[in-house]
């Protein structure tokens, strides 16, 4: 028999139901800011643009982010606010068209953000650059915080468990007033079983939530460790990619073409010089090439 039922059977005062369960300490560490302003992201009703509301209630526009250095000039600029609205429309296009609410890719993404690009390879490059720019743009928006990790249905289950335990305790107290021949034994057994069922349901809900929270915390920690391990390699890859894109862009310039012609002319001159000194053609070409191109 529960403590509530024991208290009722002994004609003690039945304790009141406990307050709503707070999120357990091991899964939550958020300061209470109910009495102070909260910096948060809001949406402008007229434009649908994302705005930032400060703690004093003032509203400010997010700042623009610079275009990546390897951004193609022909693509022009990107209005991040309009692009975000367009991307959200794509994500919310319906279960039939986009069941997982995924972002578009390649040419479809270019259309959504207003970038004119028909080449698939260039569209994919644009996607990568834009997503990095979007990530930087979103960093300035305040992140929402949860002040209670306990979902309402779990709180509801706890309250109902308390209610039925309290009711069962009252029934036991009332049953003591009846003689043995008229005690509601069957009814008491019914409410006892129902009370225990409700308590078990709540206990299982809470245990399941704590297990999931522990698993999520473990997964986040493992993911953070993995990101830390991969960070140097990713940074090196990003730098190599940036250099490669810079070289590719440079090769398309008139300056590069002029440099190539000049190098070829100097190699030919050295080739003639070395062959005139009696060197074989292959050896002379290798020496001239190494001297000019390093």
C-alpha positions as a Markdown table, in Angstrom:
| # | Residue | x | y | z |
|---|---|---|---|---|
| 1 | Unk | 0.0 | 0.0 | 0.0 |
| 2 | Unk | 1.3 | 3.5 | -0.8 |
| 3 | Unk | 2.2 | 6.1 | 1.8 |
| 4 | Unk | -0.9 | 8.1 | 0.8 |
| 5 | Unk | -3.1 | 5.1 | 1.4 |
| 6 | Unk | -1.4 | 4.2 | 4.7 |
| 7 | Unk | -1.9 | 7.7 | 5.9 |
| 8 | Unk | -5.6 | 7.6 | 5.0 |
| 9 | Unk | -6.1 | 4.2 | 6.6 |
| 10 | Unk | -4.6 | 5.6 | 9.9 |
| 11 | Unk | -6.9 | 8.6 | 9.7 |
| 12 | Unk | -3.9 | 10.9 | 9.2 |
| 13 | Unk | -4.2 | 13.9 | 6.9 |
| 14 | Unk | -3.7 | 12.9 | 3.3 |
| 15 | Unk | -0.7 | 14.9 | 1.9 |
| 16 | Unk | -1.4 | 17.3 | -1.0 |
| 17 | Unk | -0.2 | 16.4 | -4.4 |
| 18 | Unk | 3.3 | 17.5 | -5.1 |
| 19 | Unk | 3.9 | 20.4 | -7.5 |
| 20 | Unk | 4.6 | 19.8 | -11.2 |
| 21 | Unk | 7.8 | 17.8 | -11.6 |
| 22 | Unk | 10.8 | 20.0 | -12.6 |
| 23 | Unk | 13.2 | 18.8 | -15.2 |
| 24 | Unk | 15.7 | 16.6 | -13.5 |
| 25 | Unk | 19.0 | 18.2 | -12.5 |
| 26 | Unk | 21.0 | 15.7 | -14.6 |
| 27 | Unk | 19.2 | 16.7 | -17.8 |
| 28 | Unk | 18.7 | 20.4 | -17.3 |
| 29 | Unk | 20.7 | 23.4 | -16.2 |
| 30 | Unk | 18.8 | 26.6 | -17.3 |
| 31 | Unk | 18.4 | 29.7 | -15.2 |
| 32 | Unk | 14.9 | 30.9 | -14.4 |
| 33 | Unk | 14.3 | 34.1 | -16.3 |
| 34 | Unk | 10.5 | 34.3 | -15.9 |
| 35 | Unk | 10.9 | 37.7 | -14.2 |
| 36 | Unk | 13.3 | 39.1 | -16.7 |
| 37 | Unk | 13.3 | 39.8 | -20.5 |
| 38 | Unk | 14.5 | 37.1 | -22.8 |
| 39 | Unk | 16.4 | 37.8 | -26.0 |
| 40 | Unk | 14.6 | 35.9 | -28.8 |
| 41 | Unk | 14.0 | 35.6 | -32.5 |
| 42 | Unk | 10.6 | 36.8 | -33.8 |
| 43 | Unk | 9.0 | 37.0 | -37.2 |
| 44 | Unk | 7.8 | 40.3 | -38.7 |
| 45 | Unk | 4.1 | 39.9 | -39.4 |
| 46 | Unk | 4.1 | 42.0 | -42.6 |
| 47 | Unk | 7.2 | 40.8 | -44.3 |
| 48 | Unk | 7.8 | 37.4 | -42.7 |
| 49 | Unk | 11.4 | 38.4 | -42.1 |
| 50 | Unk | 13.3 | 37.1 | -39.0 |
| 51 | Unk | 14.0 | 39.8 | -36.4 |
| 52 | Unk | 15.8 | 39.9 | -33.1 |
| 53 | Unk | 14.0 | 41.1 | -30.0 |
| 54 | Unk | 16.3 | 42.4 | -27.3 |
| 55 | Unk | 15.7 | 42.0 | -23.5 |
| 56 | Unk | 14.3 | 45.5 | -23.3 |
| 57 | Unk | 11.8 | 44.9 | -26.0 |
| 58 | Unk | 13.5 | 46.7 | -28.8 |
| 59 | Unk | 13.6 | 45.0 | -32.2 |
| 60 | Unk | 16.6 | 45.0 | -34.5 |
| 61 | Unk | 17.3 | 43.6 | -38.0 |
| 62 | Unk | 20.0 | 40.9 | -38.3 |
| 63 | Unk | 23.1 | 42.0 | -40.0 |
| 64 | Unk | 24.1 | 40.8 | -43.5 |
| 65 | Unk | 27.0 | 38.5 | -44.0 |
| 66 | Unk | 29.7 | 39.0 | -46.6 |
| 67 | Unk | 29.7 | 36.9 | -49.7 |
| 68 | Unk | 32.4 | 34.1 | -49.8 |
| 69 | Unk | 35.6 | 35.1 | -51.5 |
| 70 | Unk | 35.1 | 32.5 | -54.2 |
| 71 | Unk | 31.5 | 33.5 | -54.9 |
| 72 | Unk | 30.9 | 33.9 | -58.6 |
| 73 | Unk | 30.4 | 37.5 | -59.6 |
| 74 | Unk | 27.7 | 36.6 | -62.1 |
| 75 | Unk | 25.6 | 35.1 | -59.3 |
| 76 | Unk | 25.1 | 38.6 | -57.8 |
| 77 | Unk | 24.1 | 39.1 | -54.1 |
| 78 | Unk | 21.7 | 37.0 | -52.0 |
| 79 | Unk | 18.9 | 38.5 | -49.9 |
| 80 | Unk | 19.1 | 36.1 | -46.9 |
| 81 | Unk | 15.6 | 37.0 | -45.6 |
| 82 | Unk | 13.9 | 36.3 | -49.0 |
| 83 | Unk | 16.0 | 33.2 | -49.5 |
| 84 | Unk | 15.0 | 31.8 | -46.1 |
| 85 | Unk | 11.3 | 32.4 | -46.8 |
| 86 | Unk | 11.7 | 30.6 | -50.2 |
| 87 | Unk | 13.6 | 27.7 | -48.6 |
| 88 | Unk | 10.9 | 27.3 | -45.9 |
| 89 | Unk | 8.2 | 27.2 | -48.6 |
| 90 | Unk | 10.2 | 24.4 | -50.3 |
| 91 | Unk | 10.6 | 22.5 | -47.1 |
| 92 | Unk | 6.8 | 22.8 | -46.3 |
| 93 | Unk | 5.7 | 21.9 | -49.8 |
| 94 | Unk | 3.8 | 18.9 | -48.5 |
| 95 | Unk | 4.4 | 15.2 | -47.6 |
| 96 | Unk | 3.9 | 14.1 | -51.1 |
| 97 | Unk | 6.6 | 16.4 | -52.6 |
| 98 | Unk | 8.9 | 16.7 | -49.6 |
| 99 | Unk | 8.1 | 14.2 | -46.8 |
| 100 | Unk | 11.3 | 14.9 | -44.8 |
| 101 | Unk | 11.1 | 18.7 | -45.1 |
| 102 | Unk | 14.6 | 18.6 | -46.7 |
| 103 | Unk | 16.4 | 21.6 | -48.2 |
| 104 | Unk | 16.7 | 21.7 | -52.0 |
| 105 | Unk | 20.0 | 20.9 | -53.7 |
| 106 | Unk | 22.0 | 22.1 | -56.7 |
| 107 | Unk | 20.0 | 24.0 | -59.3 |
| 108 | Unk | 16.8 | 23.8 | -57.2 |
| 109 | Unk | 18.6 | 25.6 | -54.3 |
| 110 | Unk | 19.9 | 28.2 | -56.7 |
| 111 | Unk | 16.4 | 29.0 | -57.9 |
| 112 | Unk | 15.2 | 29.3 | -54.3 |
| 113 | Unk | 17.9 | 31.8 | -53.4 |
| 114 | Unk | 17.6 | 33.8 | -56.6 |
| 115 | Unk | 21.0 | 32.7 | -58.1 |
| 116 | Unk | 21.1 | 32.3 | -62.0 |
| 117 | Unk | 23.1 | 29.1 | -62.6 |
| 118 | Unk | 22.4 | 26.4 | -65.2 |
| 119 | Unk | 25.6 | 24.4 | -64.9 |
| 120 | Unk | 25.1 | 21.5 | -62.4 |
| 121 | Unk | 28.7 | 21.6 | -61.2 |
| 122 | Unk | 28.7 | 25.3 | -60.5 |
| 123 | Unk | 25.2 | 25.0 | -58.9 |
| 124 | Unk | 26.6 | 22.4 | -56.5 |
| 125 | Unk | 29.5 | 24.7 | -55.7 |
| 126 | Unk | 27.1 | 27.6 | -55.1 |
| 127 | Unk | 25.1 | 25.3 | -52.7 |
| 128 | Unk | 28.2 | 24.6 | -50.6 |
| 129 | Unk | 29.2 | 28.3 | -50.4 |
| 130 | Unk | 25.6 | 29.4 | -49.6 |
| 131 | Unk | 25.1 | 26.9 | -46.8 |
| 132 | Unk | 28.3 | 28.1 | -45.1 |
| 133 | Unk | 27.1 | 31.7 | -45.5 |
| 134 | Unk | 23.6 | 30.8 | -44.2 |
| 135 | Unk | 25.2 | 29.1 | -41.1 |
| 136 | Unk | 27.2 | 32.2 | -40.3 |
| 137 | Unk | 24.1 | 34.4 | -40.8 |
| 138 | Unk | 22.0 | 32.2 | -38.4 |
| 139 | Unk | 24.6 | 32.4 | -35.6 |
| 140 | Unk | 23.5 | 35.9 | -34.7 |
| 141 | Unk | 19.9 | 34.8 | -33.9 |
| 142 | Unk | 19.2 | 33.9 | -30.2 |
| 143 | Unk | 18.7 | 30.2 | -29.4 |
| 144 | Unk | 15.5 | 29.3 | -27.6 |
| 145 | Unk | 15.9 | 27.5 | -24.2 |
| 146 | Unk | 13.7 | 25.0 | -22.6 |
| 147 | Unk | 12.9 | 25.6 | -19.0 |
| 148 | Unk | 11.3 | 22.2 | -18.3 |
| 149 | Unk | 12.2 | 19.0 | -20.1 |
| 150 | Unk | 9.1 | 17.3 | -18.6 |
| 151 | Unk | 6.4 | 17.0 | -21.4 |
| 152 | Unk | 2.8 | 17.7 | -20.5 |
| 153 | Unk | 1.6 | 14.2 | -20.9 |
| 154 | Unk | 4.1 | 13.0 | -18.2 |
| 155 | Unk | 3.0 | 15.8 | -15.9 |
| 156 | Unk | -0.6 | 14.7 | -16.6 |
| 157 | Unk | 0.2 | 11.1 | -15.8 |
| 158 | Unk | 1.8 | 12.2 | -12.5 |
| 159 | Unk | -1.2 | 14.2 | -11.4 |
| 160 | Unk | -3.6 | 11.4 | -12.3 |
| 161 | Unk | -1.5 | 8.9 | -10.3 |
| 162 | Unk | -1.6 | 11.2 | -7.3 |
| 163 | Unk | -5.3 | 11.8 | -7.7 |
| 164 | Unk | -6.1 | 8.1 | -7.8 |
| 165 | Unk | -3.8 | 7.3 | -4.9 |
| 166 | Unk | -5.5 | 10.1 | -2.9 |
| 167 | Unk | -8.9 | 8.8 | -3.8 |
| 168 | Unk | -8.0 | 5.2 | -2.9 |
| 169 | Unk | -6.8 | 6.4 | 0.5 |
| 170 | Unk | -10.1 | 8.2 | 1.1 |
| 171 | Unk | -12.0 | 5.1 | 0.1 |
| 172 | Unk | -10.1 | 3.0 | 2.6 |
| 173 | Unk | -10.9 | 5.5 | 5.4 |
| 174 | Unk | -14.6 | 5.5 | 4.5 |
| 175 | Unk | -14.6 | 1.7 | 4.3 |
| 176 | Unk | -13.5 | 1.5 | 7.9 |
| 177 | Unk | -16.8 | 3.0 | 8.9 |
| 178 | Unk | -18.7 | 0.0 | 7.5 |
| 179 | Unk | -19.1 | -3.3 | 9.3 |
| 180 | Unk | -17.4 | -6.3 | 7.9 |
| 181 | Unk | -20.4 | -7.6 | 6.1 |
| 182 | Unk | -20.9 | -4.4 | 4.1 |
| 183 | Unk | -17.4 | -3.4 | 3.3 |
| 184 | Unk | -16.9 | -2.6 | -0.4 |
| 185 | Unk | -14.1 | -5.1 | -0.8 |
| 186 | Unk | -14.4 | -5.5 | -4.6 |
| 187 | Unk | -14.6 | -1.8 | -5.2 |
| 188 | Unk | -11.5 | -1.2 | -3.0 |
| 189 | Unk | -9.6 | -3.9 | -5.0 |
| 190 | Unk | -10.7 | -2.2 | -8.2 |
| 191 | Unk | -9.4 | 1.2 | -7.2 |
| 192 | Unk | -6.2 | -0.2 | -5.7 |
| 193 | Unk | -5.4 | -1.9 | -9.0 |
| 194 | Unk | -6.3 | 1.2 | -11.0 |
| 195 | Unk | -4.2 | 3.4 | -8.6 |
| 196 | Unk | -1.2 | 1.1 | -9.0 |
| 197 | Unk | -1.6 | 1.0 | -12.8 |
| 198 | Unk | -1.6 | 4.8 | -12.9 |
| 199 | Unk | 1.5 | 5.0 | -10.8 |
| 200 | Unk | 3.3 | 2.4 | -12.8 |
| 201 | Unk | 2.5 | 4.3 | -16.0 |
| 202 | Unk | 4.0 | 7.5 | -14.7 |
| 203 | Unk | 7.1 | 5.8 | -13.3 |
| 204 | Unk | 7.7 | 4.2 | -16.7 |
| 205 | Unk | 7.3 | 7.5 | -18.5 |
| 206 | Unk | 9.8 | 9.2 | -16.2 |
| 207 | Unk | 12.3 | 6.4 | -16.5 |
| 208 | Unk | 12.0 | 6.4 | -20.3 |
| 209 | Unk | 12.5 | 10.1 | -20.5 |
| 210 | Unk | 15.6 | 10.0 | -18.3 |
| 211 | Unk | 17.0 | 7.1 | -20.3 |
| 212 | Unk | 16.5 | 9.0 | -23.5 |
| 213 | Unk | 18.1 | 12.1 | -22.0 |
| 214 | Unk | 21.1 | 10.1 | -20.9 |
| 215 | Unk | 21.5 | 8.6 | -24.4 |
| 216 | Unk | 21.1 | 12.0 | -26.0 |
| 217 | Unk | 23.8 | 13.4 | -23.7 |
| 218 | Unk | 26.1 | 10.5 | -24.4 |
| 219 | Unk | 25.5 | 10.9 | -28.2 |
| 220 | Unk | 26.2 | 14.6 | -28.0 |
| 221 | Unk | 29.4 | 14.1 | -26.1 |
| 222 | Unk | 30.6 | 11.4 | -28.6 |
| 223 | Unk | 29.6 | 13.7 | -31.6 |
| 224 | Unk | 31.6 | 16.6 | -30.0 |
| 225 | Unk | 34.6 | 14.4 | -29.6 |
| 226 | Unk | 34.3 | 13.1 | -33.1 |
| 227 | Unk | 34.0 | 16.7 | -34.5 |
| 228 | Unk | 37.1 | 17.7 | -32.5 |
| 229 | Unk | 39.0 | 14.8 | -34.0 |
| 230 | Unk | 37.9 | 15.6 | -37.5 |
| 231 | Unk | 38.3 | 19.4 | -37.2 |
| 232 | Unk | 42.0 | 19.6 | -38.3 |
| 233 | Unk | 41.4 | 17.5 | -41.3 |
| 234 | Unk | 38.2 | 19.4 | -42.3 |
| 235 | Unk | 40.1 | 22.7 | -41.8 |
| 236 | Unk | 42.9 | 21.5 | -44.0 |
| 237 | Unk | 40.4 | 20.2 | -46.7 |
| 238 | Unk | 38.6 | 23.5 | -46.6 |
| 239 | Unk | 41.8 | 25.4 | -47.0 |
| 240 | Unk | 42.9 | 23.2 | -49.9 |
| 241 | Unk | 39.5 | 23.6 | -51.5 |
| 242 | Unk | 39.8 | 27.4 | -51.2 |
| 243 | Unk | 43.3 | 27.3 | -52.7 |
| 244 | Unk | 42.1 | 25.0 | -55.5 |
| 245 | Unk | 39.1 | 27.3 | -56.3 |
| 246 | Unk | 41.4 | 30.3 | -56.2 |
| 247 | Unk | 43.8 | 28.7 | -58.7 |
| 248 | Unk | 40.9 | 27.7 | -60.9 |
| 249 | Unk | 39.6 | 31.2 | -60.9 |
| 250 | Unk | 43.1 | 32.6 | -61.6 |
| 251 | Unk | 43.5 | 30.3 | -64.6 |
| 252 | Unk | 40.6 | 32.0 | -66.2 |
| 253 | Unk | 42.1 | 35.5 | -66.1 |
| 254 | Unk | 44.0 | 37.2 | -68.8 |
| 255 | Unk | 46.9 | 37.7 | -66.4 |
| 256 | Unk | 47.3 | 34.0 | -66.1 |
| 257 | Unk | 47.2 | 33.5 | -69.9 |
| 258 | Unk | 49.9 | 36.2 | -70.3 |
| 259 | Unk | 52.0 | 34.5 | -67.6 |
| 260 | Unk | 51.7 | 31.2 | -69.4 |
| 261 | Unk | 52.7 | 32.6 | -72.8 |
| 262 | Unk | 55.7 | 34.4 | -71.2 |
| 263 | Unk | 56.9 | 31.2 | -69.5 |
| 264 | Unk | 56.6 | 29.2 | -72.8 |
| 265 | Unk | 58.6 | 31.9 | -74.6 |
| 266 | Unk | 61.3 | 31.8 | -72.0 |
| 267 | Unk | 61.5 | 28.0 | -72.0 |
| 268 | Unk | 61.9 | 28.1 | -75.8 |
| 269 | Unk | 64.7 | 30.6 | -75.6 |
| 270 | Unk | 66.5 | 28.5 | -72.9 |
| 271 | Unk | 66.0 | 25.3 | -75.0 |
| 272 | Unk | 67.7 | 26.9 | -78.0 |
| 273 | Unk | 70.5 | 28.1 | -75.8 |
| 274 | Unk | 71.2 | 24.8 | -74.1 |
| 275 | Unk | 70.9 | 22.9 | -77.4 |
| 276 | Unk | 73.4 | 25.4 | -78.9 |
| 277 | Unk | 75.8 | 24.5 | -76.0 |
| 278 | Unk | 75.7 | 20.8 | -77.1 |
| 279 | Unk | 73.0 | 19.4 | -74.8 |
| 280 | Unk | 70.5 | 16.7 | -76.0 |
| 281 | Unk | 67.0 | 18.0 | -76.7 |
| 282 | Unk | 65.3 | 16.1 | -73.9 |
| 283 | Unk | 67.9 | 17.1 | -71.3 |
| 284 | Unk | 67.8 | 20.7 | -72.5 |
| 285 | Unk | 64.0 | 20.8 | -72.3 |
| 286 | Unk | 64.0 | 19.4 | -68.7 |
| 287 | Unk | 66.6 | 21.9 | -67.6 |
| 288 | Unk | 64.8 | 24.8 | -69.2 |
| 289 | Unk | 61.4 | 23.8 | -67.7 |
| 290 | Unk | 62.8 | 23.3 | -64.2 |
| 291 | Unk | 64.5 | 26.7 | -64.3 |
| 292 | Unk | 61.4 | 28.6 | -65.4 |
| 293 | Unk | 58.6 | 26.6 | -63.7 |
| 294 | Unk | 60.6 | 25.4 | -60.7 |
